[in-house]
Every structure is written in C-alpha cells, then in structure tokens.
Amino acid sequence: MPVRHREEVLNTVLAEAIVARGLNATPESIRDHGKQRPDVMIAFRGLRCVIEGKIADVVNARATVLQDATARVEKGVAHLAIAVVYPKVLRSTPFDRLLEACSQSQLDFAVCSERGASEWRSGGIDDILDELRRAHEVLSRDDVVQEVAKKLDAGLQEVAEILFEDATVCDRLIPLLGIGEPENEETD
C-alpha cells in the first residue's frame, strides 16, 4: 500500500532535522483552545521564529504558506517566520527514510519579518537556517522601529509644511482637533 504523509508529519520531521543541527525546535502539537499553533516553533538567539509548511501538491502552496507565515509576524506570534514548500516526493517517501530525504531535499522558502517577505529561494535545511541567521543579523543591526519613526516624522513634516502655508485649513482644524486656548475655564 503506497504511503501518503500528511503535512503535519513533514513538519515534525523538519523540526527533528533542525534539532539535529543543534537548535531548539518544536513541531505543532496541541491546539490551544481552538487556536492553531505554528507548524514549527524555533527559539533562535532570543527571537521567536516559526516555520509554516505546505507540500508542493497543494493548490497555491507558495501563496498560502507565505500568507500564513506573514500573518504569524503581523500578529506578533513570531519575530521571524519562514514559509516552506516541501517537494511533493516527500509525501510518498517511506517513513523510515523520511528524515534523511527531508534533510537532503531542496525546499522552496521565503523569510518573513517586520520588513516584509524575502524573495523565494531554493535550498536545503542548512540554507534555511543560514537565511534565518542573516535575517536575525539584519533585525539586530537595523532598528526597525527607528526607521518607521523616521518615515512617520518625514510624513508629518510634509503635512505640517502644507498646513503652515494655508492658515484657513489650520483655523478649521483647530476646533476639530480640540487644540488651542479654551474659550472659558468652565469648558476646559
């Protein structure tokens, strides 16, 4: 009878292969009160990292898994998330050879962070972990919050310059925003 592994089996094997490389990885296990846990959780240099996986024979596997990984970062579940697409041959690999096959397979993957998603790449598990290290270095080196604050400041500066040039707009905005001198002490 031919073997047909579920995605969860491949996620567990991937977590096992990552553990064999010296990292602390845990596959999805128990669902917490109806909340789905990430496919694989990795504690990596103080960051929460997750891997979301799909098998290539799933319709729109890349788009679906990238959306899942991106959502993990956007919802604050992880600092970094990796979208992984397993080759479809792994679905039918006998279980006793699955760890070795997974470790030697070329996987499609993209790394997601607060900066967005990387381009899709193809490589082995070591390549994925190398990308994870690089993404960690980028996050450590670049203060993402500081960059966002600079962009926000620049945008507000542009708005202030526009408003400064048109006193009528300012006069109309002051009461709407509730700023300025109170008319009397009772309405303070």
Buried (B, 14 or more C-beta within 10 A) or exposed (E): EEEEBEBEBBBBBBBBBBBEEEBEBBBBEEEEEEEEBBBBBBEBBEBBBBBBBBBBEBEEBBEBBBBBBBBBBEEEBBBBBBBBBBBEEBBEBEEEEBBEBBBEBEBBBBBBBBBEBBEEBEBBBEBBBEBBEEBBEBBEEEEEEEEEEEEEEEEEEEEEEEEEEEEEEEEEEEEEEEEEEEEEEEEE
